[in-house]
Amino acid sequence: MKHLMTAVVTLAASVLGNLASGQDVGLPAPMDDKYCMTCHGAVGQGNVGVQAPRIAGMESWYLKRQLENFRAGIRGTHPDDEQGLAMQPMAARLTDQSIGDLIEWVGSFDYIPTTATIEGDASRGRQAYTRCASCHGDQGQGNETFGAPALAGQNDWYLVTQLRNFKAGYRGNSPNDQYGAMMVSMANSLTNDQAILNVVSYINTLGR
């Protein structure tokens, strides 16, 4: 995985370098800031090969917050956050206008349901999910008031990785990331990796 993420970071640097020099990166003009498909897929469906999650169907307010966090270095700067390190430089060059344009563009993608790729004990995960439901909803539908995105329908491998990152302190460690800090506390309530697999297996059973 280390070699894979090194390749992703190299790819990100290559894309940024080409954009800065005005070279073609295979995207139609005027999509100079809309290079998400390089990792997230042509229709925002996600890509397990580079650990880039589904963005099609992602809430606009959540997408905006994450892009702003990456841009500000609130997310994606911990040396062990391999996926975040690949994303942070991609967001660093964005302006408020381009973030708005990106959100509108991604909002035009059709939501494509994801498939389950992990195995865990969903019945045990259901009990653990009761804490998650207080913010993310009993059906994983999300809640903007609490700043909690939808979980149902997201790539399960991405959810596993992010829970691991929160638990390890790779994500949510910035003093300016109030929502991340809350997730660190929640992730720490999952005692081990099997508990993470169990709760995500339960999330896989929820409808969007």
C-alpha positions in Angstrom: 0.0 0.0 0.0 2.9 2.4 0.7 4.1 2.0 -2.9 0.6 2.5 -4.2 0.1 5.8 -2.2 3.5 7.0 -3.3 2.3 6.5 -6.9 -0.9 8.4 -6.1 1.1 11.4 -4.6 3.4 11.3 -7.7 0.3 11.3 -10.0 -1.1 14.3 -8.1 2.1 16.2 -8.4 2.3 15.4 -12.1 -1.3 16.6 -12.7 -0.6 19.8 -10.8 2.7 20.3 -12.7 1.0 19.9 -16.0 -1.8 22.3 -15.1 0.7 24.9 -13.9 2.6 24.7 -17.1 -0.5 24.7 -19.3 -0.1 21.2 -20.6 -3.1 19.0 -21.5 -4.1 16.5 -18.8 -6.8 14.9 -20.8 -9.6 17.0 -19.5 -11.9 19.2 -21.6 -11.5 22.9 -21.2 -12.6 24.9 -19.2 -12.2 22.1 -16.5 -8.7 23.2 -15.3 -9.7 22.8 -11.7 -12.0 19.8 -12.3 -9.4 17.1 -12.3 -11.2 15.0 -9.7 -11.9 12.3 -12.2 -8.2 11.6 -12.3 -8.6 9.7 -9.1 -12.3 9.6 -8.2 -13.5 8.2 -11.5 -15.1 9.6 -14.7 -18.5 9.9 -13.0 -17.3 10.3 -9.4 -17.9 6.7 -8.6 -14.7 6.2 -6.5 -11.6 4.2 -7.2 -10.4 1.5 -4.7 -7.1 1.3 -6.5 -6.0 4.7 -5.3 -8.4 4.8 -2.3 -10.3 7.8 -3.7 -14.0 7.7 -2.5 -17.2 8.1 -4.3 -18.0 11.8 -4.6 -21.1 11.5 -6.8 -24.1 12.1 -4.5 -21.9 13.6 -1.7 -23.6 16.4 0.0 -22.6 19.8 -1.3 -22.0 21.3 2.2 -19.8 18.4 3.2 -17.8 18.4 0.0 -17.3 22.2 0.5 -16.1 21.7 4.0 -13.6 19.0 3.1 -12.2 20.9 0.2 -11.7 23.9 2.4 -10.1 21.8 5.1 -7.7 20.3 2.6 -6.9 23.7 1.2 -6.2 25.1 4.6 -4.1 22.2 5.7 -6.6 21.2 8.4 -6.9 17.9 6.7 -4.3 15.9 4.7 -1.1 17.1 6.4 -0.4 14.3 8.9 2.6 12.3 7.6 0.8 9.0 8.0 -2.4 10.1 6.3 -1.4 8.6 2.9 -4.7 9.4 1.2 -5.0 12.9 2.6 -1.4 13.7 1.6 -2.4 12.8 -2.0 -5.5 15.1 -1.8 -4.2 18.1 0.0 -2.0 19.5 -2.8 -4.9 19.0 -5.2 -7.1 21.3 -3.1 -4.4 23.8 -2.1 -4.6 25.7 -5.4 -8.4 26.1 -5.3 -10.1 29.4 -4.9 -13.5 30.0 -3.3 -14.9 30.4 -6.9 -13.4 27.1 -8.1 -14.6 25.2 -5.1 -18.1 26.5 -5.8 -17.8 25.5 -9.4 -16.5 22.0 -8.4 -19.4 21.5 -6.1 -21.9 22.4 -8.8 -20.1 20.1 -11.3 -20.0 17.2 -8.9 -23.6 17.8 -8.1 -24.5 17.0 -11.7 -23.1 13.4 -11.4 -25.7 10.6 -11.0 -25.4 8.7 -7.7 -24.2 5.2 -8.4 -24.7 2.7 -5.5 -21.5 1.2 -4.2 -20.9 -2.5 -3.7 -19.9 -4.2 -0.5 -16.3 -5.3 -0.5 -15.6 -6.1 3.2 -16.8 -8.8 5.6 -17.6 -8.3 9.2 -20.3 -9.1 11.8 -23.1 -6.8 10.9 -25.2 -7.8 14.0 -22.3 -6.7 16.3 -21.8 -3.6 14.1 -25.5 -2.7 14.6 -25.0 -2.3 18.3 -21.8 -0.2 17.8 -23.7 2.0 15.2 -26.1 3.3 17.8 -23.5 5.9 18.8 -22.9 6.8 15.1 -26.7 7.2 14.5 -26.9 10.1 16.9 -25.2 12.3 14.3 -25.3 10.3 11.0 -28.9 9.1 11.3 -30.4 5.7 11.9 -30.3 4.9 8.2 -26.9 6.5 7.7 -28.6 9.4 5.8 -26.5 12.1 7.4 -27.5 15.3 9.1 -26.3 18.7 8.0 -27.3 20.3 11.3 -24.7 18.1 13.0 -22.2 18.4 10.2 -22.4 14.6 9.7 -22.4 13.3 6.1 -24.3 10.3 4.8 -22.6 7.0 5.4 -25.0 4.7 3.6 -23.9 4.2 0.0 -20.3 5.3 0.5 -17.4 3.0 -0.4 -17.0 0.6 2.6 -13.2 0.4 2.1 -13.1 4.2 2.4 -15.1 4.2 5.6 -12.8 1.6 7.1 -9.7 3.6 6.1 -11.1 6.8 7.6 -12.2 5.2 10.9 -8.7 3.7 11.1 -7.2 7.2 10.4 -9.4 8.8 13.1 -8.5 6.2 15.6 -4.8 6.5 14.9 -4.9 10.3 15.1 -4.0 10.7 11.4 -7.2 12.6 10.8 -9.0 15.0 13.1 -5.8 16.0 14.9 -5.9 19.7 13.9 -7.2 22.1 16.5 -9.3 23.7 13.8 -11.1 20.5 12.9 -14.0 20.4 15.4 -15.9 17.8 13.5 -12.8 15.7 13.2 -12.2 15.9 16.9 -15.6 14.5 17.5 -15.0 11.6 15.2 -11.7 10.8 16.9 -13.6 10.3 20.1 -16.2 8.1 18.3 -13.6 6.1 16.5 -11.8 5.4 19.7 -14.9 3.7 21.1 -14.3 1.0 18.5 -11.9 -1.2 20.4 -10.1 -2.9 17.5 -10.0 -3.4 13.8 -12.6 -6.1 13.8 -15.0 -3.6 15.5 -14.4 -1.2 12.6 -15.1 -3.9 10.1 -18.3 -4.9 12.0 -19.8 -1.4 12.1 -19.0 -0.7 8.4 -20.6 -4.1 7.5 -23.7 -2.9 9.3 -23.6 0.5 7.4 -23.5 -1.6 4.2 -27.0 -2.9 5.1 -28.5 0.6 5.4 -30.5 2.3 2.6 -29.7 5.8 1.2 
